[in-house]
């Protein structure tokens, strides 16, 4: 795929470009088929190769005590085909180059009309990324708060301060692993069966509430899903 196609294809392939590329594919297929068909006579070594085959045929016949081959030699057949091969290949290579040029022209004509669609795609992606980043921040806050609160269930009755979850994960640790390790270090597990919780946002703050309570707040318009 060309650099132009790599650049623009995520935003849709214009019909004119698709048609031009289809014609280019046909042109290159025809060129490739011809290059295979005329491979024996199209390169600069065709004469030496043909003479070598004639020599090998004569040698084999002589060693076997048989008459030398009659009829057109390998060289004669190759020479007869050489002109045809060069003409066909030159024409098909020219067509392939023309097809490349047609694709480039099609892109030049179509690309400016794609600008509005590309802008719209950018704005949509920008909005989606902002929403995703907001969701990640909310989820991270809920995970941190839940990990601290879960550990707090064991220390709530103690006289000392509750354990803190300070810092951030190392480069090779996800935030989930970081929180789970904190919980595990206090003899608890995130995966222990318990009531189902749901992340919600109340007054701009992310909270983790039992599902029933969360649904009631959402229905009342007090909270929204985080």
VOROVO-569307 format. One line per 3 residues: number of its first residue (from 1); for each residue y, z, x of C-alpha. Coordinates in steps of 0.2 Angstrom, whole numbers, plus 5000, padded with zeros to 4 digits. Example, Ala and Ser with C-alpha at 12.3 -4.5 7.8 and 13.67 -1.06 7.14 Angstrom:
<pts>
1 = 4978/5039/5062 | 4995/5036/5068
</pts>
This chain:
<pts>
1 = 5000/5000/5000 | 5017/4995/5007 | 5031/5008/5011
4 = 5040/5002/4995 | 5026/5005/4984 | 5022/5022/4992
7 = 5041/5026/4988 | 5042/5020/4971 | 5025/5021/4963
10 = 5026/5039/4958 | 5040/5033/4946 | 5031/5019/4938
13 = 5027/5001/4944 | 5038/4988/4937 | 5029/4974/4928
16 = 5037/4961/4940 | 5031/4970/4955 | 5013/4973/4948
19 = 5012/4954/4945 | 5018/4950/4962 | 5006/4962/4970
22 = 4992/4955/4960 | 4996/4937/4966 | 4998/4944/4984
25 = 4980/4951/4983 | 4974/4934/4977 | 4982/4926/4992
28 = 4975/4938/5005 | 4958/4937/4997 | 4958/4918/4998
31 = 4965/4919/5016 | 4951/4931/5021 | 4937/4920/5013
34 = 4943/4905/5023 | 4944/4915/5039 | 4926/4920/5037
37 = 4921/4902/5032 | 4929/4894/5047 | 4927/4908/5059
40 = 4916/4897/5071 | 4929/4883/5073 | 4945/4892/5070
43 = 4948/4902/5087 | 4951/4895/5104 | 4933/4897/5110
46 = 4925/4885/5097 | 4922/4871/5110 | 4913/4882/5122
49 = 4903/4890/5108 | 4897/4873/5101 | 4893/4867/5119
52 = 4883/4883/5122 | 4873/4880/5106 | 4869/4862/5110
55 = 4864/4868/5128 | 4852/4881/5121 | 4844/4869/5108
58 = 4841/4856/5122 | 4834/4870/5133 | 4822/4876/5120
61 = 4816/4859/5116 | 4813/4855/5134 | 4803/4871/5137
64 = 4793/4868/5122 | 4789/4850/5127 | 4797/4843/5112
67 = 4810/4829/5110 | 4828/4833/5112 | 4837/4837/5095
70 = 4844/4821/5086 | 4858/4819/5074 | 4875/4827/5075
73 = 4877/4840/5089 | 4884/4857/5086 | 4899/4851/5095
76 = 4901/4836/5084 | 4900/4846/5068 | 4912/4859/5074
79 = 4924/4845/5080 | 4923/4837/5063 | 4927/4853/5054
82 = 4940/4859/5066 | 4955/4849/5058 | 4950/4854/5040
85 = 4949/4873/5046 | 4966/4873/5054 | 4974/4864/5040
88 = 4967/4876/5026 | 4970/4892/5036 | 4988/4887/5040
91 = 4991/4884/5022 | 4983/4900/5016 | 4992/4910/5029
94 = 5008/4903/5023 | 5004/4907/5005 | 5000/4925/5010
97 = 5017/4927/5019 | 5026/4919/5004 | 5017/4932/4993
100 = 5023/4946/5004 | 5040/4940/5002 | 5039/4938/4983
103 = 5033/4956/4982 | 5048/4962/4993 | 5060/4952/4982
106 = 5052/4959/4966 | 5055/4977/4973 | 5073/4972/4977
109 = 5077/4966/4960 | 5067/4980/4951 | 5072/4996/4961
112 = 5090/4998/4955 | 5085/4998/4937 | 5073/5013/4941
115 = 5088/5024/4947 | 5090/5033/4930 | 5071/5036/4928
118 = 5071/5043/4945 | 5085/5054/4942 | 5077/5060/4926
121 = 5061/5064/4936 | 5070/5074/4949 | 5079/5084/4936
124 = 5063/5088/4927 | 5054/5092/4943 | 5069/5103/4948
127 = 5068/5112/4931 | 5049/5114/4932 | 5051/5121/4950
130 = 5064/5134/4945 | 5053/5140/4930 | 5038/5141/4941
133 = 5048/5151/4954 | 5054/5162/4941 | 5037/5165/4934
136 = 5031/5169/4952 | 5044/5181/4955 | 5040/5190/4938
139 = 5022/5190/4941 | 5025/5197/4959 | 5035/5211/4952
142 = 5022/5215/4938 | 5008/5215/4952 | 5017/5226/4963
145 = 5022/5238/4949 | 5004/5238/4942 | 4997/5242/4959
148 = 5008/5256/4962 | 5005/5263/4944 | 4987/5261/4945
151 = 4987/5271/4961 | 4999/5283/4953 | 4986/5287/4939
154 = 4976/5296/4953 | 4991/5305/4960 | 5001/5309/4944
157 = 4996/5327/4944 | 4999/5331/4962 | 5013/5340/4969
160 = 5017/5327/4982 | 5026/5310/4981 | 5017/5295/4974
163 = 5010/5282/4987 | 5022/5268/4990 | 5018/5250/4992
166 = 5030/5244/5005 | 5032/5228/5015 | 5025/5211/5012
169 = 5008/5202/5015 | 5005/5196/5033 | 5005/5177/5035
172 = 4986/5175/5032 | 4985/5187/5017 | 4990/5182/4999
175 = 5001/5194/4988 | 4986/5197/4977 | 4975/5202/4992
178 = 4989/5213/4998 | 4990/5223/4982 | 4971/5224/4980
181 = 4970/5231/4998 | 4983/5244/4993 | 4974/5249/4978
184 = 4957/5250/4987 | 4964/5260/5001 | 4966/5274/4988
187 = 4948/5273/4981 | 4952/5262/4966 | 4949/5244/4961
190 = 4959/5231/4951 | 4943/5225/4943 | 4937/5241/4935
193 = 4936/5238/4916 | 4950/5245/4906 | 4962/5240/4893
196 = 4969/5222/4893 | 4987/5220/4899 | 5000/5207/4897
199 = 5015/5203/4907 | 5031/5202/4897 | 5050/5202/4901
202 = 5061/5215/4893 | 5080/5215/4896 | 5077/5204/4911
205 = 5064/5215/4919 | 5046/5211/4921 | 5034/5224/4914
208 = 5015/5225/4911 | 5010/5232/4894 | 4994/5234/4884
211 = 4992/5218/4875 | 4994/5226/4858 | 5010/5234/4862
214 = 5016/5218/4871 | 5012/5207/4856 | 5022/5219/4845
217 = 5037/5218/4856 | 5036/5199/4857 | 5034/5197/4838
220 = 5049/5209/4836 | 5060/5198/4848 | 5062/5213/4860
223 = 5051/5205/4874 | 5046/5188/4879 | 5031/5182/4889
226 = 5034/5183/4908
</pts>
